[in-house]
Amino acid sequence: MQNNKELILSIKNIAKFFDTNKILKDISLDVYKGDVIAIIGPSGSGKSTFLRCINLLEEPTRGTLIYKNTTYFNITKCKDDFIDYSNYRLDKAKYKERLIETEDNLAIYQNKYIEDKTNKELKKLIKSAKKEYKNVRKNPINKLDYFDKSKYLESIKNDVMITPTNKELNKIRSKITMVFQSFNLFNNMNVLDNVMLAQKIVLKKSKLEAKETAIKYLTLVNMQDRMNYKISELSGGQKQRVAIARALAINPDIILFDEPTSALDPEMVEEVLNVMKTLANEGKTMIVVTHEMNFAKNVANKVVFMDKGVIVEEGNPKDIINNPTSERLKNFLAKK
């Protein structure tokens, strides 16, 4: 409990690696019922990846996710922790150099042959260069060749690895749902059907129940007069409001917003932010990746600043935005 607020999500040491690129580096965050958490930071800092890891649209490389005291993901050690990255990077760089070198050699001989097709020696050189190039391509550098399996197995022998089944995953995503930057609506359905679909598939609601709920939330976002419109007939702001209604219709405990206004024209931003302000005032729990500093400062109760895959600062919005302590945050805010 925090000020009598229920802890509903605990994120512990979440990491996400893509090959040698460490996008997230052991991020931890607690989310309490009614929190509106704004995540800010420069492009490429890992904000969206972090959000997608929370409801496992991206599976974390390692870390622990706990929803209402139930652990739904847990990998405390991963193979990446036992890879000799120093030698892997070195050998990979050498491999790339060799690949470029053999490809260039082949191209040189082929270009010379175009100028002199009677040169039999060039034919032999081309054949040899092709073989060499193909051999290099057949043997790329694999990071698992630098993996210390025995140390890894020793480290995890007492660990309990937890990853959800598809059924469990659907349940998690119905409680921790996402509103995407690009809307992710079905263009072959009208507005009403878009908001009804997940209710019928995930929650197994009847058509009548799903329709009643869809109308309720479309009314909340002021889209009740567009229920029968095709998605292609809506503006960007209207599409995002439909996406929010769809998320609300499955009765989630937490809504994740991935830069919900960044794809919108400036005049449409306000209408979406107003809906989100209404949700905040109603006590909805939200985690919002955003570049809207006024929203972060005036609507969120907590701001998290991320850069280079780590949380640099977090706390009260006015303190964080008005009195940043790190140079990275000061530089980021100076550009806003």
Secondary structure, 3 states (H helix, E strand, C coil): CECCECEEEEEEEEEEEECCEEEEEEEEEEEECCCEEEEECCCCCCHHHHHHHHCCCCCCCEEEEEECCEEEEEECCCHHHHECHHHHHHHHHHHHHHHHHHHHHHHHHHHHHHHCCCCHHHHHHHHHHHHHHHHHHHCCCCHHHHECHHHHHHHHCCCCCECCCHHHHHHHHHHEEEECCCCCCCCCCEHHHHHHHHHHHCCCCCHHHHHHHHHHHHHHCCCHHHCCCEHHHCCHHHHHHHHHHHHHHCCCCEEEEECCCCCCCHHHHHHHHHHHHHHHHCCCEEEEECCCHHHHHHCCCEEEEEECCEEEEEECHHHHHHCCCCHHHHHHHHCC
